Amino acid sequence: MITFQLEFQILEIQNEESLSSVITDLNIIMEPTEYSELSEFVSRAEERRDLFMFFRSLHFFVEWCEYRKRTFKHFKDKYPEAVHLSEGASSSCMGVRSASQPEFELVIVWRIQVDDEGRAVPKLDLLPRVPRRALELDQNGIIEAAPVSFQALLGVLGIEAALESLIVTLRRGGRLVPTQ
């Protein structure tokens, strides 16, 4: 649930043929929320004085947040020993630990960005957390290439299948192989 308050002023202009209204001032006041991604798009809506964009973007933003929450919860329930959510069910980050090497962890950061046209789109990134020694031994640069490989996996499989593939690979102690 996202609560907010709108303050706006409307200037009505009437001529012989029509009446038109223009928003001359818009202020959107939001209570603090766990969705840090909101502040940028709220500022943009205020600058443009575009209530339609604000409501449309908020609608799709909330839908993506709910989808992220359900998806992360699904994987936490399915793989409780491997998946952890540092901020609970509403987390924007999901950690996946290796069964064979618990000090090896991949963190999926899932943000929802609202572009200049007001479209809400998911943005997923992979952050490997590995011991320094593992980085030194990784002569093929597999750990360094993992974020790019994850983006390719997302493009081919989609969000849920890419996450499932990543979790299953780490649970089995398998190797992550970069794409060419």
N, CA and C of each residue as an Amber inpcrd file, in Angstrom:
protein
   540
   0.8420000  -1.1830000   0.0000000   0.0000000   0.0000000   0.0000000
   0.8830000   1.2400000   0.0000000   0.5760000   2.1290000  -0.8820000
   1.3200000   3.3830000  -0.9860000   0.3300000   4.5190000  -0.7540000
   0.6150000   5.3080000   0.2590000  -0.2710000   6.4410000   0.5320000
   0.4190000   7.7290000   0.1000000  -0.3860000   8.6480000  -0.3980000
   0.1390000   9.9180000  -0.8630000  -0.9610000  10.9610000  -0.7720000
  -0.5360000  12.1970000  -0.8540000  -1.4680000  13.3260000  -0.8460000
  -1.1180000  14.2080000  -2.0410000  -2.1340000  14.6490000  -2.7370000
  -1.9420000  15.5230000  -3.8910000  -2.4210000  16.9300000  -3.5630000
  -1.6130000  17.8770000  -3.9430000  -2.0090000  19.2790000  -3.8770000
  -1.7580000  19.8500000  -5.2670000  -2.7840000  20.4620000  -5.8400000
  -2.5890000  21.0430000  -7.1600000  -3.5120000  22.2350000  -7.3550000
  -3.0960000  23.0820000  -8.2810000  -3.9020000  24.2370000  -8.6570000
  -4.2260000  24.1160000 -10.1330000  -5.4490000  24.5080000 -10.4570000
  -5.9000000  24.4400000 -11.8420000  -6.2530000  25.8420000 -12.3140000
  -5.8130000  26.1400000 -13.5010000  -6.1660000  27.3920000 -14.1460000
  -7.1290000  27.0450000 -15.2710000  -8.3350000  27.6070000 -15.2120000
  -9.3180000  27.3640000 -16.2660000  -9.3200000  28.5500000 -17.2180000
  -9.2730000  28.2250000 -18.4960000  -9.2630000  29.2510000 -19.5350000
 -10.4890000  29.0240000 -20.4220000 -11.2890000  30.0510000 -20.5220000
 -12.4920000  29.9180000 -21.3390000 -12.4700000  30.9760000 -22.4340000
 -12.7190000  30.4790000 -23.6270000 -12.9150000  31.4150000 -24.7310000
 -14.2940000  31.1280000 -25.3100000 -14.6140000  31.7140000 -26.4230000
 -15.9590000  31.5640000 -26.9840000 -16.2730000  30.1360000 -27.3770000
 -15.2550000  29.3670000 -27.7360000 -15.4830000  28.0220000 -28.2640000
 -15.3280000  26.9110000 -27.2340000 -14.4690000  27.1010000 -26.2530000
 -14.2190000  25.9910000 -25.3430000 -13.7090000  26.4610000 -23.9840000
 -13.7100000  25.5050000 -23.0790000 -13.1670000  25.7030000 -21.7360000
 -12.0380000  24.6990000 -21.5800000 -10.8760000  25.1590000 -21.1900000
  -9.7580000  24.2400000 -20.9690000  -9.1710000  24.4830000 -19.5890000
  -8.5930000  23.4300000 -19.0510000  -7.9810000  23.4970000 -17.7260000
  -6.5280000  23.0840000 -17.8260000  -5.7040000  23.7750000 -17.0600000
  -4.2830000  23.4840000 -17.0160000  -3.8570000  23.4200000 -15.5570000
  -3.0950000  22.3860000 -15.2190000  -2.5480000  22.3000000 -13.8670000
  -1.3490000  23.2400000 -13.8140000  -1.4050000  24.2150000 -12.9030000
  -0.3220000  25.1980000 -12.8080000   0.6660000  24.8640000 -11.7030000
   0.2460000  24.0590000 -10.7400000   1.1320000  23.6960000  -9.6340000
   0.7200000  22.3110000  -9.1500000   1.6940000  21.4280000  -8.9620000
   1.4230000  20.0690000  -8.4910000   2.4390000  19.7050000  -7.4350000
   1.9390000  19.2320000  -6.3200000   2.7960000  18.7770000  -5.2300000
   2.2880000  17.4050000  -4.7960000   3.1630000  16.4030000  -4.8390000
   2.8120000  15.0430000  -4.4390000   3.5760000  14.7330000  -3.1660000
   2.8450000  14.4880000  -2.1080000   3.4480000  14.2080000  -0.8130000
   3.2400000  12.7280000  -0.5140000   4.3650000  12.0160000  -0.3710000
   4.2930000  10.5830000  -0.1010000   4.8790000  10.2980000   1.2600000
   4.2300000   9.3770000   1.9560000   4.7890000   8.9170000   3.2120000
   6.0150000   8.0720000   2.9000000   6.9550000   8.0210000   3.8180000
   8.1290000   7.1720000   3.5720000   7.6960000   5.7410000   3.2680000
   8.3590000   5.1430000   2.2890000   7.9900000   3.8170000   1.8410000
   9.2530000   3.0060000   1.5790000   9.0990000   1.6960000   1.5070000
  10.2600000   0.8430000   1.2080000  10.6450000   0.9100000  -0.2610000
   9.8510000   1.5930000  -1.0830000  10.1140000   1.6780000  -2.5140000
  10.9260000   2.9300000  -2.8180000  12.2290000   2.8120000  -2.7570000
  13.1040000   3.9670000  -2.9820000  13.0220000   4.4690000  -4.4190000
  12.5670000   3.6180000  -5.3350000  12.5100000   3.9820000  -6.7450000
  11.4570000   5.0580000  -7.0280000  10.5510000   5.2850000  -6.1070000
   9.4350000   6.2040000  -6.3390000   9.8360000   7.6730000  -6.4230000
  10.8000000   8.0790000  -5.6600000  11.0820000   9.5150000  -5.5360000
  11.4180000  10.1790000  -6.8690000  12.1940000   9.5120000  -7.7150000
  12.5850000  10.1200000  -8.9870000  11.3790000  10.3350000  -9.9050000
  10.5200000   9.3320000 -10.0090000   9.3930000   9.5000000 -10.9230000
   8.3330000  10.4400000 -10.3520000   8.2170000  10.5340000  -9.0300000
   7.3010000  11.5000000  -8.4240000   7.7830000  12.9180000  -8.7370000
   9.0730000  13.1400000  -8.6230000   9.6320000  14.4660000  -8.9530000
   9.3730000  14.8260000 -10.4090000   9.5350000  13.8310000 -11.2990000
   9.3080000  14.0740000 -12.7290000   7.8390000  14.4370000 -12.9800000
   6.9120000  13.7330000 -12.3270000   5.4830000  14.0260000 -12.5030000
   5.1630000  15.4350000 -11.9920000   5.7840000  15.8180000 -10.8670000
   5.5670000  17.1680000 -10.3330000   6.0990000  18.2360000 -11.2890000
   7.2920000  18.0050000 -11.8360000   7.8770000  18.9680000 -12.7760000
   6.9950000  19.1660000 -14.0040000   6.4880000  18.0580000 -14.5200000
   5.6550000  18.1170000 -15.7260000   4.2060000  18.4720000 -15.4250000
   3.8550000  18.4250000 -14.1610000   2.4660000  18.6590000 -13.7220000
   1.5130000  17.7360000 -14.4810000   1.8880000  16.4560000 -14.4910000
   1.1610000  15.4510000 -15.2650000   0.5280000  14.4190000 -14.3280000
  -0.7030000  14.6670000 -13.9370000  -1.4080000  13.7400000 -13.0410000
  -1.6930000  12.3990000 -13.7140000  -2.0330000  12.4340000 -14.9870000
  -2.3120000  11.1880000 -15.6950000  -1.0870000  10.2750000 -15.6850000
   0.0830000  10.8330000 -16.0050000   1.3090000  10.0440000 -15.9880000
   1.5800000   9.5050000 -14.5840000   1.3610000  10.3160000 -13.5710000
   1.5990000   9.8850000 -12.2010000   0.7390000   8.6660000 -11.8600000
  -0.5600000   8.7350000 -12.1180000  -1.4430000   7.6320000 -11.7660000
  -1.1820000   6.3860000 -12.6080000  -0.9410000   6.5800000 -13.8900000
  -0.6390000   5.4340000 -14.7490000   0.6570000   4.7630000 -14.3190000
   1.6900000   5.5500000 -14.0980000   2.9850000   5.0050000 -13.6930000
   2.8960000   4.3310000 -12.3320000   2.1870000   4.9420000 -11.4190000
   2.0330000   4.3640000 -10.0810000   1.3330000   3.0170000 -10.1550000
   0.3220000   2.9280000 -10.9890000  -0.4010000   1.6670000 -11.1650000
   0.5430000   0.5440000 -11.6170000   1.3040000   0.8050000 -12.6730000
   2.2040000  -0.2200000 -13.1930000   3.3880000  -0.4710000 -12.2550000
   3.8480000   0.5620000 -11.5840000   4.9230000   0.4130000 -10.6050000
   4.4920000  -0.5570000  -9.5010000   3.3030000  -0.3560000  -8.9750000
   2.7950000  -1.2220000  -7.9030000   2.6150000  -2.6520000  -8.4130000
   2.1460000  -2.8210000  -9.6420000   2.0120000  -4.1700000 -10.2040000
   3.3610000  -4.8720000 -10.2790000   4.4060000  -4.1650000 -10.7370000
   5.7390000  -4.7610000 -10.8000000   6.2640000  -5.0790000  -9.4060000
   5.9920000  -4.2130000  -8.4260000   6.4290000  -4.4700000  -7.0470000
   5.7640000  -5.7230000  -6.5010000   4.4830000  -5.8910000  -6.7750000
   3.7700000  -7.0900000  -6.3270000   4.3150000  -8.3370000  -7.0120000
   4.6360000  -8.2370000  -8.2810000   5.2060000  -9.3620000  -9.0130000
   6.5720000  -9.7380000  -8.4370000   7.3940000  -8.7460000  -8.1550000
   8.7120000  -8.9910000  -7.5460000   8.5500000  -9.6790000  -6.1960000
   7.6240000  -9.1780000  -5.4040000   7.3810000  -9.7510000  -4.0720000
   6.9460000 -11.2210000  -4.1690000   5.9920000 -11.5110000  -5.0670000
   5.5180000 -12.8980000  -5.2510000   6.6380000 -13.7970000  -5.7690000
   7.4190000 -13.2890000  -6.7070000   8.5010000 -14.0800000  -7.2930000
   9.5600000 -14.4000000  -6.2510000  10.0120000 -13.4010000  -5.5050000
  11.0200000 -13.6290000  -4.4700000  10.4900000 -14.5810000  -3.3950000
   9.2330000 -14.4030000  -2.9960000   8.6400000 -15.2840000  -1.9810000
   8.5700000 -16.7170000  -2.4950000   8.2070000 -16.8790000  -3.7530000
   8.1400000 -18.2110000  -4.3540000   9.4950000 -18.9190000  -4.2420000
  10.5690000 -18.2190000  -4.6030000  11.8940000 -18.8450000  -4.5550000
  12.3730000 -19.0450000  -3.1280000  12.0270000 -18.1570000  -2.2260000
  12.3830000 -18.3280000  -0.8130000  11.6760000 -19.5600000  -0.2530000
  10.4000000 -19.7410000  -0.5920000   9.6440000 -20.9040000  -0.1260000
  10.1530000 -22.1960000  -0.7670000  10.5090000 -22.1440000  -2.0290000
  10.9420000 -23.3350000  -2.7600000  12.3670000 -23.7570000  -2.3950000
  13.2450000 -22.7900000  -2.1530000  14.6550000 -23.0600000  -1.8480000
  15.0750000 -22.3340000  -0.5640000  14.4700000 -22.6640000   0.5750000
  14.7490000 -21.9020000   1.8010000  16.2040000 -21.9650000   2.2670000
  16.9120000 -23.0340000   1.9230000  18.3090000 -23.1550000   2.3550000
  19.2570000 -22.3280000   1.4920000  18.8520000 -21.9760000   0.2910000
  19.7300000 -21.2570000  -0.6260000  19.3690000 -19.7820000  -0.7800000
  18.0960000 -19.4560000  -0.6480000  17.6170000 -18.0970000  -0.9260000
  17.3450000 -17.3580000   0.3750000  17.7940000 -16.1240000   0.4360000
  17.4430000 -15.2850000   1.5880000  17.0760000 -13.8830000   1.1080000
  16.1340000 -13.3030000   1.8290000  15.6500000 -11.9510000   1.5310000
  16.0210000 -11.0690000   2.7190000  17.0170000 -10.2320000   2.5360000
  17.5490000  -9.4370000   3.6480000  16.5270000  -8.4840000   4.2520000
  15.5910000  -8.0260000   3.4440000  14.5930000  -7.0550000   3.9220000
  13.2000000  -7.6740000   4.0140000  13.1100000  -8.9850000   4.0510000
  11.8130000  -9.6500000   4.1140000  11.1730000  -9.7590000   2.7550000
   9.8850000 -10.0570000   2.7550000   9.1600000 -10.3300000   1.5080000
   9.1400000  -9.1440000   0.5460000   9.2080000  -7.9350000   1.0470000
   9.1620000  -6.7500000   0.1830000  10.5420000  -6.3200000  -0.2850000
  11.5200000  -7.1510000  -0.0850000  12.8930000  -6.8230000  -0.4280000
  13.0670000  -6.5830000  -1.9180000  14.0000000  -5.7170000  -2.2560000
  14.3520000  -5.5200000  -3.6600000  15.6170000  -6.3080000  -4.0030000
  16.1430000  -7.0340000  -3.0210000  17.3370000  -7.8560000  -3.2170000
  17.0700000  -9.2830000  -2.7470000  17.5820000 -10.2310000  -3.5230000
  17.4840000 -11.6380000  -3.1540000  18.8870000 -12.2260000  -3.2110000
  19.3260000 -12.8120000  -2.1130000  20.6290000 -13.4520000  -2.0750000
  20.4860000 -14.9430000  -2.3240000  21.4230000 -15.5010000  -3.0730000
  21.4500000 -16.9360000  -3.3500000  22.8310000 -17.4340000  -2.9580000
  22.8530000 -18.3850000  -2.0090000  24.1230000 -18.9310000  -1.5290000
  24.3810000 -20.3000000  -2.1230000  25.6330000 -20.5480000  -2.3670000
  26.0690000 -21.8390000  -2.8680000  25.9820000 -22.8740000  -1.7520000
  25.4750000 -24.0680000  -2.0710000  25.3980000 -25.1430000  -1.0890000
  26.7930000 -25.6670000  -0.7520000  27.6430000 -25.7760000  -1.7450000
  28.9700000 -26.3430000  -1.5170000  29.9690000 -25.3160000  -0.9750000
  29.7380000 -24.0310000  -1.2530000  30.6330000 -22.9800000  -0.7880000
  29.8010000 -21.8210000  -0.2550000  29.3950000 -21.8900000   1.0270000
  28.4830000 -20.8750000   1.5760000  29.0270000 -19.4500000   1.5610000
  30.3460000 -19.2800000   1.4450000  30.8920000 -17.9240000   1.3850000
  30.7000000 -17.2950000   0.0040000  30.2760000 -18.1070000  -0.9410000
  30.0030000 -17.6390000  -2.2980000  28.5250000 -17.3000000  -2.3910000
  28.2020000 -16.0510000  -2.7690000  26.8120000 -15.6130000  -2.8340000
  26.6020000 -14.7290000  -4.0580000  25.4450000 -14.8900000  -4.6650000
  25.0270000 -14.0030000  -5.7430000  23.8310000 -13.2170000  -5.2460000
  23.8550000 -11.9270000  -5.4400000  22.7610000 -11.0570000  -5.0140000
  22.0690000 -10.5250000  -6.2580000  20.7710000 -10.7590000  -6.3310000
  19.9700000 -10.2200000  -7.4250000  19.3040000  -8.9530000  -6.9060000
  19.5810000  -7.8440000  -7.5550000  18.9680000  -6.5620000  -7.2080000
  17.9180000  -6.2820000  -8.2770000  16.6740000  -6.1470000  -7.8290000
  15.5480000  -5.9570000  -8.7530000  14.9020000  -4.6140000  -8.4620000
  15.1820000  -3.6510000  -9.3110000  14.5700000  -2.3270000  -9.1800000
  13.4890000  -2.1770000 -10.2460000  12.5720000  -1.2890000  -9.9770000
  11.5670000  -0.9370000 -10.9710000  11.8220000   0.5160000 -11.3270000
  12.1450000   0.7540000 -12.5840000  12.4290000   2.1020000 -13.0280000
  11.2500000   2.6330000 -13.8250000  11.0140000   3.9070000 -13.6930000
   9.9790000   4.5690000 -14.4850000  10.7040000   5.5070000 -15.4410000
  10.5330000   5.2600000 -16.7410000  11.2570000   6.0550000 -17.7380000
  10.5970000   7.4190000 -17.9340000  11.1550000   8.2120000 -18.8320000
  10.6580000   9.5770000 -19.0590000   9.2200000   9.6270000 -19.5600000
   8.7790000   8.5600000 -20.2190000   7.3980000   8.5100000 -20.7020000
   6.4450000   7.9470000 -19.6560000   6.9750000   7.5790000 -18.4990000
   6.1220000   7.0780000 -17.4260000   5.9360000   5.5730000 -17.4350000
   6.6850000   4.8360000 -18.2670000   6.5690000   3.3720000 -18.2930000
   7.3910000   2.7780000 -17.1620000   6.7780000   1.8750000 -16.4120000
   7.4840000   1.1590000 -15.3520000   8.0840000  -0.1110000 -15.9510000
   9.3830000  -0.2830000 -15.7700000  10.0790000  -1.4490000 -16.3240000
  10.9900000  -2.0500000 -15.2600000  11.0910000  -3.3800000 -15.2520000
  11.9770000  -4.0160000 -14.2780000  13.4350000  -3.8980000 -14.7060000
  14.3110000  -3.7680000 -13.7570000  15.7590000  -3.7140000 -14.0080000
  16.4030000  -4.6480000 -12.9950000  16.9190000  -5.7760000 -13.4700000
  17.5570000  -6.7590000 -12.6080000  19.0630000  -6.7560000 -12.8540000
  19.8090000  -6.7930000 -11.7650000  21.2610000  -6.8600000 -11.8270000
  21.7410000  -7.9790000 -10.9290000  22.8790000  -8.5420000 -11.2760000
  23.4920000  -9.6070000 -10.4930000  24.7960000  -9.0840000  -9.9080000
  24.9400000  -9.2380000  -8.5960000  26.1600000  -8.8150000  -7.9100000
  26.7920000 -10.0310000  -7.2350000  27.9220000 -10.5020000  -7.7380000
  28.5860000 -11.6290000  -7.0790000  29.3130000 -11.1690000  -5.8160000
  29.1530000 -11.9390000  -4.7520000  29.9120000 -11.7110000  -3.5130000
  30.7380000 -12.9680000  -3.2820000  32.0100000 -12.8240000  -3.5280000
  32.8950000 -13.9830000  -3.4100000  34.1330000 -13.5850000  -2.6210000
  34.7710000 -14.5600000  -1.9990000  36.0140000 -14.2570000  -1.2710000
  37.0880000 -13.7420000  -2.2310000  37.9410000 -12.8940000  -1.7260000
  39.0090000 -12.3140000  -2.5420000  39.8640000 -13.4130000  -3.1770000
  40.0880000 -14.4690000  -2.4530000  40.9060000 -15.5760000  -2.9670000
  40.2670000 -16.1740000  -4.2280000  38.9450000 -16.2890000  -4.2410000
  38.2490000 -16.8310000  -5.4130000  38.4400000 -15.9180000  -6.6160000
  38.4140000 -14.6180000  -6.3940000  38.6540000 -13.6660000  -7.4880000
  40.0660000 -13.8080000  -8.0370000  41.0230000 -13.9900000  -7.1440000
  42.4070000 -14.1520000  -7.5740000  42.5980000 -15.4280000  -8.3860000
  41.8650000 -16.4820000  -8.0440000  41.9970000 -17.7610000  -8.7430000
  41.1960000 -17.8260000 -10.0370000  40.3010000 -16.8900000 -10.2430000
  39.4270000 -16.8890000 -11.4190000  40.1500000 -16.2950000 -12.6270000
  41.0250000 -17.0810000 -13.2350000  41.8370000 -16.6070000 -14.3510000
  41.0220000 -16.3920000 -15.6200000  39.8850000 -17.0680000 -15.7470000
  39.0530000 -16.9190000 -16.9480000  38.0560000 -15.7650000 -16.8400000
  38.0040000 -15.1080000 -15.6990000  37.1100000 -13.9630000 -15.5260000
  35.6360000 -14.3260000 -15.4600000  35.3380000 -15.5390000 -15.0180000
  33.9480000 -15.9950000 -14.9650000  33.1430000 -15.1830000 -13.9550000
  33.7350000 -14.9090000 -12.8080000  33.0150000 -14.1350000 -11.7790000
  32.7570000 -12.7190000 -12.2820000  33.7380000 -12.1390000 -12.9260000
  33.5910000 -10.7870000 -13.4670000  32.5340000 -10.7370000 -14.5740000
  32.4200000 -11.8100000 -15.3510000  31.4690000 -11.8610000 -16.4670000
  30.0620000 -12.2730000 -16.0330000  29.9070000 -12.7220000 -14.8000000
  28.6050000 -13.2220000 -14.3380000  27.4660000 -12.2080000 -14.5090000
  27.6480000 -10.9220000 -14.1720000  26.5370000  -9.9730000 -14.3670000
  26.0880000  -9.8570000 -15.8240000  27.0350000  -9.8560000 -16.7580000
  26.6900000  -9.7630000 -18.1800000  26.0030000 -11.0540000 -18.6280000
  26.5020000 -12.1810000 -18.1540000  25.8880000 -13.4670000 -18.4860000
  24.4600000 -13.5410000 -17.9560000  24.2490000 -12.9880000 -16.7760000
  22.9060000 -12.9730000 -16.1970000  21.9540000 -12.1480000 -17.0520000
  22.4260000 -11.0230000 -17.5690000  21.5830000 -10.2020000 -18.4480000
  21.1970000 -10.9740000 -19.6980000  22.1470000 -11.7300000 -20.2470000
  21.8530000 -12.5540000 -21.4230000  20.8380000 -13.6310000 -21.0720000
  20.9960000 -14.2350000 -19.9000000  20.0610000 -15.2650000 -19.4360000
  18.6530000 -14.6890000 -19.2810000  18.5530000 -13.4850000 -18.7420000
  17.2510000 -12.8130000 -18.6140000  16.6120000 -12.6050000 -19.9790000
  17.4170000 -12.1850000 -20.9350000  16.8970000 -11.9360000 -22.2800000
  16.3890000 -13.1940000 -22.9620000  17.0150000 -14.3130000 -22.6850000
  16.6370000 -15.5720000 -23.3250000  15.4980000 -16.2660000 -22.5830000
  15.6050000 -16.3410000 -21.2560000  14.6540000 -17.1350000 -20.4710000
  13.5260000 -16.3420000 -19.8190000  13.7250000 -15.0680000 -19.5880000
  12.7570000 -14.2880000 -18.8240000  13.1400000 -14.3130000 -17.3420000
  12.4480000 -13.5280000 -16.5520000  12.8250000 -13.3180000 -15.1520000
  12.7730000 -14.6070000 -14.3320000  11.6190000 -15.2540000 -14.2810000
  11.4630000 -16.4120000 -13.3960000  12.3750000 -17.5660000 -13.7820000
  12.4520000 -17.8900000 -15.0560000  13.2950000 -19.0070000 -15.4890000
  14.7740000 -18.6950000 -15.2810000  15.1780000 -17.4510000 -15.4700000
  16.5770000 -17.0740000 -15.2470000  16.9330000 -17.2070000 -13.7650000
  16.0440000 -16.7530000 -12.8900000  16.2910000 -16.8780000 -11.4540000
  16.3440000 -18.3440000 -11.0430000  15.4030000 -19.1310000 -11.5430000
  15.3750000 -20.5750000 -11.2380000  16.6750000 -21.2310000 -11.6820000
  17.1260000 -20.9250000 -12.8830000  18.3520000 -21.4990000 -13.4180000
  19.5520000 -21.1390000 -12.5420000  19.6240000 -19.9010000 -12.1280000
  20.7100000 -19.4320000 -11.2830000  20.7070000 -20.1490000  -9.9310000
  19.5520000 -20.2520000  -9.3220000  19.4410000 -20.9020000  -8.0100000
  19.8100000 -22.3710000  -8.1060000  19.2780000 -23.0640000  -9.0860000
  19.5580000 -24.4950000  -9.2560000  21.0500000 -24.7060000  -9.5050000
  21.6620000 -23.8640000 -10.3090000  23.0980000 -23.9810000 -10.5880000
  23.9150000 -23.8370000  -9.3040000  23.5930000 -22.8400000  -8.4970000
  24.3390000 -22.6230000  -7.2610000  24.0800000 -23.7250000  -6.2330000
  22.8570000 -24.2020000  -6.1490000  22.5280000 -25.2680000  -5.1890000
  23.3160000 -26.5340000  -5.4920000  23.5230000 -26.7950000  -6.7540000
  24.2440000 -28.0140000  -7.1570000  25.7500000 -27.8140000  -7.1370000
  26.1710000 -26.5970000  -6.8620000  27.6050000 -26.3350000  -6.8450000
  28.2000000 -26.2660000  -8.2320000  27.3220000 -26.0360000  -9.2200000
  27.7730000 -25.9850000 -10.6080000  28.5350000 -24.7230000 -10.9170000
  29.1110000 -24.7110000 -12.1030000  29.8840000 -23.5540000 -12.5440000
  29.0060000 -22.6310000 -13.3660000  29.2520000 -21.3630000 -13.2040000
  28.5930000 -20.3640000 -14.0380000  29.5100000 -20.0940000 -15.2160000
  29.0090000 -20.2930000 -16.4040000  29.8300000 -20.1120000 -17.5970000
  29.3520000 -18.8630000 -18.3320000  30.2740000 -17.9320000 -18.6280000
  29.8550000 -16.7050000 -19.3100000  29.4500000 -16.9810000 -20.7480000
  28.5680000 -16.1300000 -21.2710000  28.1630000 -16.2450000 -22.6720000
  29.2060000 -15.5640000 -23.5360000  29.2340000 -15.9280000 -24.7900000
  30.2120000 -15.3440000 -25.7210000  29.6460000 -14.1290000 -26.3710000
